[in-house]
């Protein structure tokens, strides 16, 4: 499993097809977190899931991407550029 931070997908791109719905283990790998952490996030309702048969949960790449990128930190250079625009 990759270390902390953003997922390193290069290790997994040859083995997995992330374009189809993923089960929990694949989704955890895609997000770069442990299966335990992923289950915790899922149980808190932080990540949208689908249960077509009422038992097995599936996750879409689009939902996982939205979750991963939802709280973007704006870098200082972008803040400075916005300030310059406002001060004009």
trRosetta pair geometry for C-beta under 8 A, 3 or more apart (Angstrom, degrees):
i j d omega theta_ij theta_ji phi_ij phi_ji
1 29 7.2 -122 -121 -111 81 73
1 32 7.8 125 179 -162 85 49
1 33 8.0 -10 -176 146 126 12
1 34 6.3 43 -178 -92 168 64
2 5 7.8 -90 139 65 113 83
2 7 5.9 132 46 -144 152 56
2 8 4.5 159 -112 24 142 101
2 11 7.1 169 -67 29 103 140
2 32 4.9 -49 69 -142 124 92
4 32 7.9 101 -153 143 24 111
5 32 7.0 -64 87 143 50 148
6 32 6.2 123 162 9 27 165
6 68 7.7 82 -129 -174 84 122
7 29 7.4 94 -144 153 131 48
7 30 6.2 -7 -132 166 176 32
7 31 6.0 179 -54 149 128 13
7 32 3.0 -152 -85 -49 75 110
7 68 7.9 -64 1 -125 108 145
8 11 5.6 52 114 2 100 108
8 32 6.9 97 6 -109 59 117
9 12 5.6 -77 -157 52 55 99
9 13 5.4 70 148 -55 89 97
9 18 7.7 -45 -147 -22 126 154
9 30 7.3 27 -103 -137 104 60
10 13 6.0 -35 -133 4 29 116
12 15 5.6 -75 -157 50 55 104
12 16 5.1 -9 166 22 96 119
12 18 8.0 74 120 -49 114 115
12 29 5.8 140 -107 153 160 123
12 30 7.6 -132 99 -84 155 57
13 16 7.1 -77 -121 55 19 78
13 18 7.8 -57 -116 -2 65 115
16 26 6.1 160 -151 -140 139 109
16 29 7.3 140 -23 97 167 140
16 30 8.0 -128 116 -70 150 92
17 20 5.5 41 111 10 107 104
18 22 6.7 -9 -136 -62 66 126
18 26 7.4 -179 -105 166 74 113
18 30 5.7 124 -125 -107 125 125
18 61 5.3 97 153 -94 93 126
19 61 6.5 -44 -115 -9 32 149
21 50 7.0 -69 -141 53 138 128
21 58 4.0 19 165 177 126 125
21 59 6.7 141 -165 61 76 32
21 60 5.9 -46 -109 -86 75 64
22 26 3.8 -131 -159 94 109 118
22 27 4.4 146 109 -59 125 80
22 30 6.4 -93 -87 -11 177 140
22 58 6.6 136 66 -160 34 70
22 59 5.0 -36 67 64 91 89
22 60 7.7 155 18 -95 84 16
22 61 7.2 93 -11 -62 116 71
22 64 7.6 4 40 -32 134 145
23 26 5.6 85 52 19 65 103
23 27 6.9 -132 100 -7 27 99
23 56 6.7 -50 -119 -178 107 106
23 57 7.1 109 -146 81 64 65
23 58 6.3 -49 -87 -104 53 63
23 59 7.6 119 -128 16 8 88
24 27 5.6 -62 -142 40 27 111
24 28 6.2 30 160 -23 66 105
24 35 6.5 76 139 -149 105 93
24 38 6.0 146 -171 119 88 128
24 39 6.6 38 -164 -77 138 79
24 42 7.0 -60 -118 -30 108 162
24 57 6.2 59 -55 74 96 109
24 59 7.4 96 -89 -9 44 121
25 28 5.8 -52 -149 32 29 112
25 29 6.6 28 152 -16 62 104
25 35 5.9 -16 -108 -104 67 119
26 29 5.7 -54 -152 37 34 112
26 30 6.2 37 150 -22 66 106
27 30 5.4 -50 -146 35 33 115
27 31 6.3 24 156 -11 65 107
27 38 6.2 140 101 -162 96 141
27 47 7.7 126 164 158 138 154
27 59 4.2 54 -98 52 143 144
27 64 6.0 -156 -151 -89 93 137
28 31 5.9 -60 -146 43 30 104
28 33 5.6 -97 -161 77 79 75
28 34 6.5 -31 -177 134 128 19
28 35 4.7 -105 -31 -93 177 54
28 37 7.2 126 -139 67 107 85
28 38 3.7 -106 -94 -24 97 153
29 32 7.5 35 -180 -73 32 34
30 61 7.2 -121 -169 -116 155 78
30 64 5.8 31 112 151 130 160
31 38 6.3 141 50 -96 139 108
31 64 6.1 -121 -70 -164 96 114
31 67 7.6 -32 -111 95 122 121
31 68 6.3 -161 -129 -81 82 110
33 37 4.2 -96 163 82 121 133
33 38 5.5 147 89 -53 112 85
33 41 7.9 71 89 -8 159 135
34 37 4.7 98 57 6 82 99
34 38 6.9 -147 96 -4 45 87
35 38 5.5 -55 -147 39 34 113
35 39 6.3 38 153 -21 67 103
36 39 5.9 -54 -149 35 28 111
36 40 6.5 31 151 -21 62 105
37 40 5.5 -54 -151 34 33 115
37 41 6.5 32 153 -17 66 104
38 41 5.8 -52 -148 36 33 110
38 42 6.2 33 153 -18 65 109
38 47 7.8 -21 -162 13 75 157
39 42 5.6 -58 -146 40 30 113
39 43 6.1 30 156 -20 67 107
40 43 5.9 -55 -145 36 28 108
40 44 6.5 22 156 -13 62 109
41 44 5.9 -64 -152 40 29 108
41 46 4.4 -79 -171 59 82 127
41 47 5.3 56 132 -11 108 112
41 67 7.9 93 166 -178 138 142
42 45 7.7 42 177 -71 33 23
42 46 7.2 -83 -72 47 23 81
42 47 5.4 -48 -93 53 66 111
42 49 6.1 45 -146 -40 106 138
42 57 6.9 95 -168 138 142 165
46 67 6.8 94 143 -141 87 122
47 59 6.5 -7 152 -124 121 126
47 63 6.6 101 -173 144 79 110
47 64 6.9 21 -149 -98 119 65
47 67 5.2 -2 -108 -90 85 159
48 59 7.5 129 91 -132 63 78
48 60 7.7 -19 94 31 107 98
48 63 4.5 -111 61 -149 107 138
48 67 7.9 -159 14 -55 78 116
49 57 4.4 -10 177 -166 137 111
49 58 6.6 138 -168 65 80 39
49 59 5.6 -49 -112 -82 77 78
49 63 7.9 173 -73 122 38 160
50 57 7.0 130 65 -159 42 59
50 58 4.7 -33 66 65 97 94
50 59 7.5 170 18 -80 83 30
50 60 7.3 58 -7 -30 122 95
51 54 5.5 71 145 -108 113 19
51 55 6.7 147 -163 33 107 21
51 56 6.8 156 -136 74 73 40
51 57 5.5 -37 -81 -97 86 62
51 58 7.5 163 -81 16 37 77
52 56 7.8 -20 45 69 79 89
52 58 7.1 8 -5 13 100 127
53 56 6.1 32 51 29 111 90
59 63 6.0 -123 -169 74 79 123
59 64 5.8 73 153 -53 119 107
60 63 4.5 91 62 7 89 102
60 64 6.9 -160 92 -4 47 86
61 64 5.7 -59 -146 41 32 110
61 65 6.1 35 155 -21 68 106
62 65 5.8 -52 -145 36 28 112
62 66 6.4 30 154 -19 62 105
63 66 5.7 -53 -149 36 31 112
63 67 6.4 32 152 -19 64 106
64 67 5.5 -54 -149 36 34 113
64 68 6.2 33 154 -20 67 106
65 68 5.7 -54 -143 37 31 110
65 69 6.1 -3 168 9 66 114
66 69 6.6 -73 -138 53 22 89
66 70 6.1 51 159 -67 62 96
67 70 5.9 -30 -147 -17 25 120
69 72 6.2 11 -176 -63 74 99
74 78 5.1 -112 -176 80 94 127
74 79 5.7 109 126 -55 118 91
75 78 5.2 94 63 7 76 101
75 79 7.4 -143 102 -4 40 89
76 79 5.5 -57 -149 38 37 112
76 80 6.1 37 154 -20 70 105
77 80 5.6 -50 -145 37 33 113
77 81 6.4 36 154 -21 64 104
78 81 5.6 -51 -147 35 33 112
78 82 6.4 34 154 -18 65 104
79 82 5.8 -55 -150 37 31 111
79 83 6.4 34 151 -21 65 105
80 83 5.6 -52 -148 34 32 113
80 84 6.6 35 153 -21 64 103
81 84 5.7 -51 -151 32 33 113
81 85 6.7 35 150 -19 63 103
82 85 5.6 -53 -152 34 35 113
82 86 6.4 31 153 -17 67 106
83 86 5.7 -57 -147 38 33 109
83 87 6.0 25 157 -16 68 112
84 87 5.9 -61 -141 41 28 107
84 88 6.8 47 154 -43 61 94
85 88 6.0 -41 -161 3 31 117
